[in-house]
Amino acid sequence: MTWRFDVCVVGSANLDLVATTDRLPGPGETVLGSSYTEHAGGKGLNQAVAAARAGARTTFCGAVGDDDAARRLLAVIADDGIDASALRLLPNAATGRALIGVSAAGENSIIVVAGANRELTESDVSAIATSARVLLVQLEVPVATVRAALSAARAAGVTTILNPAPAMTLSSEILALCDVVIPNEHEVEILGGVAELLRLGARAVVVTLGARGAKLCTSGADDVVVAAFAVESVDTTAAGDAFCGGFAAELAAGASLAGALRFAAATGALATTRAGAVPSLPTRPEIDALLTRPG
Ligand code: RIB
């Protein structure tokens, strides 16, 4: 089988509006910020950029409005050499926005206003989801759209990966369409646990553990744990997206699940060393350098 792309990402694209502050506010509280920036983000676009920078021929399918935010995101997509032939440009919708607070400790809190992302339909994704060796989806676009992409990909023999973020419950019908699920510790509990995901048919469940690394779980084999790479972290925004994009890219390149796990851990770690979402995502040479770093 000849694939047009290595990785197809179906998902959200947002303009991220980021304020840094000493500490994040609690409910009803106002705190003073120390800086403000705007840049490209959205879990889908972040994962597409991560895969492309890791060396995968990547296509991104999402929906944006007809506004300045969309033009900024389109420039990023073009700069990173990502195919946008299935990207929807919607004249009557606003591009998605994410309001992000980042504390001095590098923690974040995020509110996503979906806008055009909510308009991505099943018919928008079915064809492109069969165009790549690996399909990668998340949950910032309608669940029916995610299901359509997974279903079309599964029928075409594409390897399907779900990053179930933001956390929500999903039907067993959707979960059964996933070859690999990449949740964090919170998300895996909401989905019923690792054993349940494997029972529903996942070939692997990769649980990201933040500063403790990540673990690969498969049926009938011991878990494989990779420790977090030691780096100077400044902002964890999009670290999970970097992990997923790196994992998909390396799996599409023919790596084993364990090989893709280690590559993904390096990609995610590097994304914490720079501020922002898309601006923080590492290139292939940076990832290779971390993987071969002595000690
Ligand atoms: O995972 C980080 C992303 O979540 C941000 O870029 C923001 O847009 C939200 O989608």
Boltz pocket constraint, residues with backbone or C-beta under 6 A from the ligand:
constraints:
  - pocket:
      binder: B
      contacts: [[A, 12], [A, 14], [A, 15], [A, 16], [A, 40], [A, 41], [A, 42], [A, 43], [A, 46], [A, 97], [A, 98], [A, 110], [A, 112], [A, 140], [A, 237], [A, 238], [A, 239], [A, 240], [A, 241], [A, 277], [A, 278]]
      max_distance: 6.0
